[in-house]
Amino acid sequence: MLKGVPGQPRAMSVFRDIGESLGNTVLENVGRAVGRAQERTPLPVDLLESDDAYLAVFDAPGATTTDVQVQYDDGAVEIRVDRFREFFEGFDMRYPGRGLSLDGRVELPADAAVDPGDASATLKDNGTLHVRVPKVDPDGESVEITDEDGATTDGEGN
């Protein structure tokens, strides 16, 4: 003889179990879809320009320095963030809703003369990644800025 929950007919118990199973499946699939959509959406980026450099500022939420890859390819700064999903003791993953592999790309102006070999990338505490690509003059020399006192700087106060 099949037993149900005391006080509930067997059919109600079966429907409840089916409902929970369907609910869990729906949540899991929604979470996976959200994660995949996030992975396909490029990271937001601002491109700024000074007299001596371009600065690409990407949103890089939850990234650490070991998660980030930066490259310069054919006039564009490209990044990839491969985040590690932390495990929380005592908790089971109901559905994975956060993308783990995130990409970003920004094209520099077509006439940009830059030295990607001297570019630098800095991951900030506020969850942004700053990629600085210095400009060069047409002869390939770094652009130096002279202040009103005649001192030269690399554009970052150095």
Beta strands, then each sheet from edge to edge (+ up, - down):
strand 1: 45-49
strand 2: 53-59
strand 3: 68-73
strand 4: 76-82
strand 5: 101-107
strand 6: 120-123
strand 7: 128-134
strand 8: 145-146
strand 9: 152-153
sheet 1: 1+ 2- 7+ 6-
sheet 2: 3+ 4- 5+
sheet 3: 8+ 9-
end
